Amino acid sequence: MLKIEIESFCVGEVQTNCYFAVNKETKELLVIDPGAEAGRLAGRIEEQGYHPVAILLTHGHFDHAGGAKELSVRLSIPVYAQEAERETLENPRKNVSGMTGAAQKYHADVLVKDEEMLQLAGFEIRVLHTPGHTEGGCCYYIPSEAVLFSGDTLFCQSVGRTDFPGGSMGQLVGSIRTKLLNLPEYTKVYPGHMGETTIGQEKEWNPFL
């Protein structure tokens, strides 16, 4: 029986998907990609009586990382990102924060490695380094719940753009093929933009793959 409940919030100017991954048994909470609207997200957490544990960033672009610091301070929880993403987080040219406002630098408290297993909120979470959209982009896979948070690596019948600094279409498609398509086909995929999908659907219908 699955113990995860997922809430989705569309935040910021480019309509980024921020996710709450809630342990239904304990009300412990993981926040994935709070790109903006930290006050709104914090209000929802308080309203529902959730117990926040960590913020997980799939990558360092402004629309995914922009609200992380404020939410981290409000909730007193750490921010996680893949170790190869530090420069993207800290370099405004790479995190493209100047696209919609002042250039910003972002920060992660915990830098994780490819294939590292995280024990958070009662879940075992596998870190999958999937460079191509950014150099340190990653996905978070929860095997017991058959859930993948794919950020801007994999979308429903599409993939992330690769025209920003550090992007590579060849690398991105390679990451998806080697890291994601070997997951069970029933794995539900929660991407950084647009609607949900499954690994099986993408294997069959994604024109980039």
C-alpha positions as CSV (number, residue, x, y, z in Angstrom):
1,M,0.0,0.0,0.0
2,L,1.4,3.3,-1.0
3,K,2.1,5.8,1.7
4,I,2.9,8.8,-0.4
5,E,0.6,11.6,-1.3
6,I,1.6,14.2,-3.8
7,E,0.4,17.7,-4.1
8,S,1.2,19.9,-7.1
9,F,1.5,23.7,-7.2
10,C,2.1,25.8,-10.3
11,V,4.4,28.6,-9.2
12,G,6.1,31.6,-10.7
13,E,6.2,33.4,-14.0
14,V,6.9,30.3,-16.1
15,Q,4.5,28.0,-14.4
16,T,6.8,25.6,-12.7
17,N,5.5,22.5,-11.0
18,C,6.5,22.5,-7.3
19,Y,5.6,19.2,-5.5
20,F,4.8,18.3,-1.9
21,A,5.6,14.6,-1.3
22,V,3.8,13.8,1.9
23,N,4.2,10.7,4.0
24,K,0.5,9.9,4.8
25,E,1.4,8.0,7.9
26,T,3.6,10.6,9.6
27,K,2.7,13.9,7.7
28,E,6.4,14.4,7.1
29,L,6.9,16.4,4.0
30,L,9.5,16.9,1.2
31,V,9.2,19.9,-1.0
32,I,10.5,19.5,-4.6
33,D,11.5,22.6,-6.6
34,P,10.0,25.6,-4.8
35,G,10.8,28.0,-7.6
36,A,8.7,30.9,-6.2
37,E,5.8,31.8,-3.9
38,A,7.5,30.6,-0.7
39,G,4.8,32.3,1.4
40,R,2.0,30.5,-0.3
41,L,3.8,27.2,0.1
42,A,4.6,27.8,3.7
43,G,1.0,28.7,4.4
44,R,-0.2,25.4,2.9
45,I,2.2,23.5,5.0
46,E,1.0,25.2,8.2
47,E,-2.7,24.8,7.2
48,Q,-2.3,21.1,6.7
49,G,-0.1,20.5,9.7
50,Y,2.7,18.9,7.7
51,H,6.1,18.3,9.2
52,P,8.6,19.6,6.6
53,V,11.9,17.7,6.4
54,A,13.8,18.9,3.3
55,I,13.8,20.8,0.0
56,L,15.0,18.8,-3.0
57,L,16.1,20.7,-6.1
58,T,16.2,18.9,-9.4
59,H,18.4,21.7,-10.8
60,G,19.5,25.3,-10.2
61,H,17.5,27.4,-12.7
62,F,15.6,30.3,-11.1
63,D,12.2,28.9,-11.8
64,H,13.0,25.8,-9.7
65,A,15.4,27.2,-7.0
66,G,14.1,30.8,-6.7
67,G,12.0,30.2,-3.6
68,A,14.2,27.6,-1.9
69,K,16.1,29.9,0.4
70,E,13.1,31.8,1.8
71,L,11.2,28.5,2.3
72,S,14.2,26.9,3.9
73,V,14.6,29.8,6.4
74,R,10.8,29.8,7.1
75,L,10.7,26.1,7.8
76,S,14.2,25.6,9.2
77,I,15.0,22.7,6.8
78,P,17.9,22.0,4.5
79,V,18.1,22.4,0.7
80,Y,19.5,19.4,-1.3
81,A,20.9,19.4,-4.8
82,Q,23.2,17.3,-6.9
83,E,26.9,18.0,-6.4
84,A,27.6,18.9,-10.0
85,E,25.0,21.7,-9.8
86,R,26.8,24.0,-7.4
87,E,28.1,26.3,-10.2
88,T,24.7,26.6,-11.8
89,L,23.2,27.5,-8.5
90,E,25.8,30.1,-7.7
91,N,26.4,31.6,-11.2
92,P,23.6,33.9,-12.4
93,R,24.6,33.4,-16.0
94,K,24.0,29.6,-15.6
95,N,20.9,29.8,-13.4
96,V,19.4,32.4,-15.8
97,S,17.9,34.3,-13.0
98,G,18.3,37.6,-15.0
99,M,15.6,36.5,-17.4
100,T,12.8,37.8,-15.2
101,G,14.5,40.1,-12.8
102,A,17.7,40.8,-10.9
103,A,20.5,38.2,-11.1
104,Q,20.5,35.9,-8.1
105,K,22.8,33.3,-6.5
106,Y,21.3,30.2,-5.0
107,H,22.6,27.7,-2.4
108,A,22.2,24.1,-1.4
109,D,23.0,23.0,2.1
110,V,23.5,19.3,1.1
111,L,25.2,18.3,-2.2
112,V,24.3,14.7,-3.1
113,K,26.0,12.2,-5.4
114,D,24.7,10.2,-8.3
115,E,23.0,6.9,-7.1
116,E,23.1,8.1,-3.5
117,M,20.3,6.8,-1.4
118,L,18.6,9.4,0.8
119,Q,16.5,8.5,3.9
120,L,14.1,11.3,4.2
121,A,10.5,11.6,5.5
122,G,10.3,7.8,5.8
123,F,11.2,7.3,2.2
124,E,14.2,5.8,0.5
125,I,15.1,8.2,-2.4
126,R,17.5,7.4,-5.1
127,V,19.4,10.3,-6.7
128,L,19.8,9.9,-10.5
129,H,22.2,12.4,-12.0
130,T,20.8,13.3,-15.4
131,P,22.9,16.0,-17.0
132,G,21.9,17.7,-20.3
133,H,19.4,20.3,-19.2
134,T,22.0,21.5,-16.8
135,E,25.3,20.0,-15.7
136,G,24.1,18.8,-12.4
137,G,20.5,18.2,-13.1
138,C,19.0,15.2,-11.3
139,C,15.8,13.2,-10.7
140,Y,14.6,11.8,-7.5
141,Y,13.2,8.2,-7.6
142,I,11.3,6.6,-4.8
143,P,11.2,2.9,-5.7
144,S,8.7,1.8,-3.0
145,E,6.2,4.4,-4.3
146,A,6.9,4.0,-8.0
147,V,7.4,7.8,-8.3
148,L,10.0,9.9,-10.2
149,F,10.4,13.6,-9.8
150,S,12.0,14.4,-13.2
151,G,12.5,18.2,-13.1
152,D,13.3,19.5,-16.5
153,T,14.9,16.3,-17.7
154,L,11.9,14.4,-18.9
155,F,8.4,15.8,-19.8
156,C,5.2,14.2,-21.1
157,Q,6.2,13.5,-24.7
158,S,9.1,15.9,-24.6
159,V,12.5,16.7,-22.9
160,G,14.1,19.7,-21.3
161,R,15.5,22.5,-23.4
162,T,19.2,22.5,-23.9
163,D,20.0,26.0,-25.2
164,F,20.9,27.4,-21.8
165,P,24.6,27.4,-20.5
166,G,25.6,23.8,-19.7
167,G,23.0,22.2,-21.9
168,S,23.5,19.4,-24.3
169,M,20.8,17.5,-26.2
170,G,23.0,14.5,-26.8
171,Q,23.8,14.3,-23.1
172,L,20.2,14.8,-22.1
173,V,18.8,12.1,-24.3
174,G,21.7,9.8,-23.1
175,S,20.8,10.5,-19.5
176,I,17.2,9.6,-20.0
177,R,18.0,6.4,-21.9
178,T,20.5,5.2,-19.4
179,K,19.0,6.4,-16.1
180,L,15.3,6.6,-16.6
181,L,14.0,4.3,-19.3
182,N,15.2,1.3,-17.3
183,L,12.9,2.1,-14.4
184,P,9.6,0.1,-14.2
185,E,7.2,1.2,-16.9
186,Y,4.5,1.8,-14.3
187,T,6.6,4.5,-12.6
188,K,4.7,7.7,-12.4
189,V,6.7,10.7,-13.6
190,Y,6.1,14.2,-12.1
191,P,7.9,16.7,-14.4
192,G,8.9,20.3,-13.8
193,H,6.4,21.6,-16.3
194,M,3.2,20.4,-17.8
195,G,1.3,17.2,-16.9
196,E,2.2,13.9,-15.4
197,T,3.2,10.8,-17.4
198,T,4.7,7.3,-16.9
199,I,8.0,5.8,-18.0
200,G,6.0,3.3,-20.2
201,Q,4.2,6.1,-21.9
202,E,7.5,7.9,-22.7
203,K,9.2,4.8,-24.0
204,E,6.3,4.4,-26.4
205,W,5.4,8.0,-27.4
206,N,8.2,10.4,-26.7
207,P,9.6,11.5,-30.1
208,F,12.9,12.6,-28.7
209,L,13.7,9.0,-27.5
